[in-house]
Amino acid sequence: MDIKSMTLAELTAALAELSEPAYRAKQLYAWMHVRLATAYEEMTNLPKSLREKLAERYPLTVLTKAVRLDSKLDGTKKYLFRLPDGNVIESVRMEYHHGVSVCISSQVGCRMGCTFCASTIGGLVRNLTPSEMAEQIYAITRDTGERVSNIVVMGTGEPLDNYDNLLAFLRIITDENGLHISQRNVTISTCGLVPKLRSLADLKLAVTPAISLHAPNDELRRKLMPVANSFSVRELIDAAKYYTEKTGRRMTFEYSLIAGVNDSGAQAKELAALLKGLSAHVNLIPVNPVSERDYKRSLVKNVLHFQKMLENEGIHVTIRRELGSDINAACGQLRRHYESGSGE
């Protein structure tokens, strides 16, 4: 088993099998998840014999930085990390007034098939392990020397399609013996896997789901997002209400504005009616152009009009601040560029 994906309790049990006392597990856990060690040789308060045993039994998951792009506009850093098996994934470090946020991937590729997203081109390769999700944060922390205060699981992949590994990652990253990031500072994106969203609600965690909605009705949503063929907009809204009832957390709805597709005044009114009475925040996102698609982003005046119409109906709404536009910081773009042989 991947040692960096183990909880402290699992690690304690694993070391007990090696006849090691419980305090060794806590030392090892701290090396991996607080000091962010990249090799057993760094763990100097562990006996050499133990380090050798661990190296033999448990290869340490460490990501290799393949590419780092730095925005000249806003300090955003886009990373392409190579996994131990040679696959590559993307992560983004962003600066906000409240601190440093890191957006991480949850899968290599994605099978959800959303028509406006570069991440899904090529389909799903595999799920990421809990340690591979955590390592994106650790690698960026090692690279910048800054503490990460917020995590957004909104990079490549559908987090709820990797549900068990996602939960293990959340336990590790919020553990008081590790980086101890507050659950309230974790946002999890989903295109709308309704049963998994309800399961997550039943756990009563303090994390915030961000539902990728992108259309106010089933007909349009099915054209944009294949997942809508399995779960209706009504089912998704009901699951969002259930989540809020169970956790008290306000729901975020992501809405990518595509010129001439989902950005009309009538669609804004329909969206407002859909969300009426729900504790919700709408995040409007001018769609990122993808070379393999012919979608165009909405004009600024149309984005502002859409926002105004939602506000007039009492919906809390913001327009996402665009970060890293000069470095292809949107999901999937850098990985596609790299794997096509266009960049090293």
C-alpha positions in Angstrom: 0.0 0.0 0.0 1.1 3.6 -0.7 2.5 4.7 2.6 1.8 8.4 2.0 -1.9 7.6 1.5 -2.2 6.0 4.9 -3.9 7.7 7.8 -1.9 7.9 11.0 -3.9 4.9 12.4 -3.1 2.8 9.3 0.6 3.9 9.5 0.8 3.0 13.2 -0.6 -0.5 12.3 1.9 -0.9 9.4 4.8 0.0 11.6 3.6 -2.3 14.4 4.0 -5.2 11.9 7.6 -4.1 11.7 7.8 -4.3 15.5 8.1 -0.5 15.7 6.5 1.6 18.5 3.6 3.9 17.8 5.7 7.1 18.3 7.8 6.1 15.2 4.6 6.3 13.1 3.9 9.8 14.4 7.5 10.8 13.5 7.2 9.3 10.0 3.8 10.9 9.5 5.2 14.3 10.4 8.1 13.8 8.0 5.7 13.1 5.1 2.9 15.5 5.8 4.4 18.4 7.8 8.1 18.6 6.8 7.2 17.3 3.3 10.2 15.1 3.0 10.9 13.6 -0.4 13.2 10.7 0.7 13.6 8.5 3.7 17.2 9.6 4.0 15.9 13.0 5.1 14.1 11.5 8.1 17.1 11.7 10.5 15.3 10.9 13.7 14.3 7.5 12.4 16.9 4.6 12.8 18.8 3.8 9.7 17.6 0.2 9.8 13.9 1.4 9.8 14.6 3.8 6.9 16.1 1.0 4.9 13.1 -1.3 5.6 10.7 1.4 4.6 12.5 2.2 1.4 12.4 -1.5 0.5 8.7 -2.0 1.3 7.1 1.4 0.6 8.3 3.5 -2.3 7.6 7.2 -1.3 5.2 9.0 -3.7 6.9 12.2 -4.9 5.9 14.3 -7.9 8.5 15.7 -10.3 8.1 19.2 -11.6 8.0 19.0 -15.4 7.0 22.5 -16.2 6.3 25.7 -14.2 4.8 28.7 -15.9 4.7 32.1 -14.1 2.1 34.7 -14.9 3.4 38.2 -15.4 -0.1 39.5 -14.8 -1.0 38.3 -11.3 1.5 35.9 -9.8 -0.4 32.8 -10.7 1.9 29.7 -11.2 0.8 26.8 -13.4 2.5 23.5 -12.7 2.8 20.3 -14.7 3.8 17.4 -12.5 5.1 14.0 -13.6 3.7 11.1 -11.6 5.9 8.1 -10.7 4.3 6.1 -13.6 5.1 8.8 -16.2 1.6 10.4 -16.5 1.4 14.1 -16.1 -1.2 16.3 -14.2 -1.8 20.0 -13.7 -2.0 22.1 -10.6 -2.3 25.9 -10.2 -1.1 28.2 -7.4 -3.2 31.4 -7.1 -2.9 34.5 -4.9 -5.9 36.0 -3.2 -6.3 38.6 -0.5 -7.1 35.8 1.9 -4.0 33.9 1.2 -2.6 31.3 -1.3 -4.9 28.8 -2.9 -3.9 25.7 -4.8 -6.1 24.1 -7.4 -5.4 20.4 -7.7 -6.3 17.5 -10.1 -8.1 14.4 -8.9 -7.6 12.2 -12.0 -5.3 11.8 -14.9 -7.8 12.9 -17.6 -11.5 12.8 -17.2 -14.4 10.7 -18.5 -17.2 13.2 -17.9 -17.1 14.5 -21.5 -18.2 18.1 -20.9 -18.0 19.7 -24.4 -16.4 23.0 -23.3 -13.5 21.5 -21.3 -10.0 20.6 -22.4 -9.5 18.1 -19.5 -11.9 15.5 -20.9 -10.3 15.3 -24.4 -8.6 11.9 -24.5 -10.8 10.5 -21.7 -9.9 9.1 -18.3 -6.5 7.5 -17.9 -6.7 6.6 -14.1 -7.6 7.9 -10.7 -5.1 9.7 -8.5 -4.2 8.2 -5.2 -4.7 10.2 -2.0 -0.9 10.8 -1.8 -0.8 12.1 -5.4 -3.5 14.6 -4.6 -1.7 15.7 -1.5 1.7 15.8 -3.2 0.5 18.5 -5.5 0.1 20.8 -2.5 3.3 19.6 -0.9 5.3 20.0 -4.1 4.0 23.6 -4.6 4.8 24.3 -0.9 8.3 23.0 -1.3 8.8 25.0 -4.5 7.5 28.4 -3.2 8.1 28.1 0.6 4.6 29.5 1.2 1.9 27.9 3.3 -1.2 27.0 1.4 -4.4 28.2 3.1 -7.1 27.1 0.6 -7.5 24.0 -1.6 -9.7 23.7 -4.6 -10.2 20.3 -6.0 -11.2 21.7 -9.4 -8.4 20.7 -11.8 -8.4 17.8 -14.2 -10.9 15.1 -13.3 -14.2 14.6 -11.5 -13.4 14.4 -7.8 -16.6 12.5 -6.9 -15.7 9.9 -9.6 -12.7 9.2 -7.4 -14.7 9.2 -4.2 -12.9 6.9 -1.8 -9.5 8.4 -2.7 -10.9 11.9 -2.3 -12.2 11.1 1.2 -8.8 9.7 2.2 -7.1 12.8 0.8 -9.4 15.0 2.8 -8.6 13.1 6.0 -4.9 13.5 5.4 -4.9 17.1 4.4 -7.1 18.2 7.3 -5.5 16.0 10.0 -4.1 18.0 12.9 -1.0 15.9 12.7 -0.4 17.0 9.1 -0.9 20.4 7.4 -4.1 20.7 9.3 -6.0 22.8 6.7 -9.5 23.6 7.8 -12.3 21.7 6.0 -14.0 25.1 5.5 -11.0 26.0 3.3 -11.5 23.1 0.9 -13.8 23.4 -2.1 -14.7 20.3 -4.2 -16.0 20.7 -7.7 -18.4 18.3 -9.3 -20.3 18.1 -12.5 -23.2 16.6 -10.7 -22.8 12.9 -9.6 -26.0 13.1 -7.5 -25.6 9.8 -5.4 -22.0 10.7 -4.5 -23.0 14.3 -3.6 -25.7 12.9 -1.3 -23.2 10.5 0.3 -20.8 13.4 0.9 -23.6 15.3 2.6 -24.3 12.4 4.9 -20.7 12.6 6.2 -21.5 16.2 7.4 -18.1 17.6 6.5 -17.5 21.3 6.4 -16.1 21.3 2.8 -17.9 23.3 0.1 -19.1 21.6 -3.1 -19.0 23.7 -6.3 -21.5 22.3 -8.7 -20.7 22.8 -12.4 -24.2 23.7 -13.6 -23.6 25.6 -16.9 -27.2 25.4 -18.0 -30.6 26.2 -16.4 -32.5 23.3 -18.0 -32.1 19.7 -19.0 -32.3 20.1 -22.7 -29.3 22.5 -22.9 -27.4 20.8 -20.1 -27.5 17.5 -22.0 -25.9 19.1 -25.0 -23.0 20.5 -22.9 -22.6 17.8 -20.2 -23.2 14.1 -20.8 -23.7 13.6 -17.0 -27.1 15.3 -17.5 -28.3 12.2 -19.3 -28.0 10.4 -16.0 -29.2 13.1 -13.5 -31.7 15.8 -14.2 -31.3 19.4 -13.2 -34.1 18.9 -10.7 -32.3 15.9 -9.1 -29.1 18.0 -8.9 -30.9 20.9 -7.2 -32.6 18.6 -4.8 -29.2 17.0 -3.9 -27.8 20.5 -3.4 -30.6 21.4 -1.0 -30.0 18.1 0.8 -26.3 19.0 1.2 -27.1 22.4 2.7 -29.7 20.9 5.1 -27.2 18.3 6.3 -24.1 20.5 6.6 -25.3 24.1 6.8 -22.9 25.0 4.0 -23.9 27.4 1.2 -23.7 25.8 -2.2 -21.7 27.3 -5.0 -22.8 26.9 -8.6 -20.3 27.3 -11.4 -21.7 28.7 -14.7 -19.4 29.0 -17.7 -20.8 31.7 -20.1 -20.6 30.6 -23.7 -21.5 33.2 -26.4 -24.9 32.4 -28.0 -25.3 29.2 -26.1 -26.2 29.8 -22.4 -25.8 33.6 -21.9 -29.2 35.1 -22.8 -31.4 37.2 -20.5 -34.1 34.5 -20.7 -31.6 31.9 -19.5 -30.5 34.2 -16.6 -34.2 34.4 -15.5 -34.6 30.7 -15.8 -31.4 30.1 -13.7 -32.7 32.5 -11.1 -36.0 30.7 -10.8 -34.2 27.4 -10.5 -32.1 28.6 -7.6 -34.8 30.6 -5.8 -34.9 29.8 -2.1 -31.7 27.9 -2.1 -28.7 29.1 -0.1 -26.5 29.5 -3.1 -23.8 31.5 -4.7 -23.4 31.7 -8.5 -19.9 32.0 -9.9 -20.0 33.3 -13.5 -17.0 32.2 -15.6 -16.4 33.5 -19.1 -15.6 30.2 -20.9 -11.9 29.6 -21.7 -11.5 29.0 -25.4 -10.2 25.5 -26.3 -8.5 25.0 -29.6 -10.4 21.6 -30.2 -13.8 23.3 -29.6 -15.5 26.2 -31.3 -17.1 27.8 -28.3 -16.5 31.5 -27.8 -16.6 33.4 -24.5 -19.5 35.9 -23.9 -19.0 39.6 -24.5 -18.2 41.6 -21.4 -21.5 43.5 -21.7 -23.4 40.2 -21.9 -21.6 38.8 -18.8 -22.5 42.0 -16.8 -26.1 41.9 -18.0 -26.4 38.2 -17.0 -25.0 39.1 -13.6 -27.4 42.0 -13.2 -30.4 39.9 -14.0 -29.5 37.3 -11.4 -28.9 40.0 -8.8 -32.3 41.6 -9.6 -33.9 38.2 -8.7 -32.1 38.1 -5.3 -29.3 35.6 -6.4 -25.9 36.2 -4.9 -23.5 36.2 -7.8 -19.9 37.1 -8.7 -17.8 37.0 -11.9 -14.8 34.8 -11.4 -11.6 36.8 -11.4 -9.5 35.6 -14.3 -6.1 34.4 -13.2 -3.1 33.2 -15.3 -4.7 34.0 -18.6 -1.2 34.5 -20.1 0.0 31.0 -19.1 -2.9 28.8 -20.1 -4.0 28.4 -16.5 -7.4 26.8 -17.4 -7.9 23.1 -16.7 -6.3 20.7 -19.2 -4.6 23.2 -21.5 -1.0 22.8 -20.4 -1.3 19.0 -20.2 -2.7 18.9 -23.8 0.1 21.2 -25.0 2.8 19.1 -23.3 1.5 15.7 -24.4 1.1 16.9 -28.0 4.9 17.6 -28.0 4.4 21.3 -28.3 6.3 22.0 -25.1 8.8 20.6 -22.7 
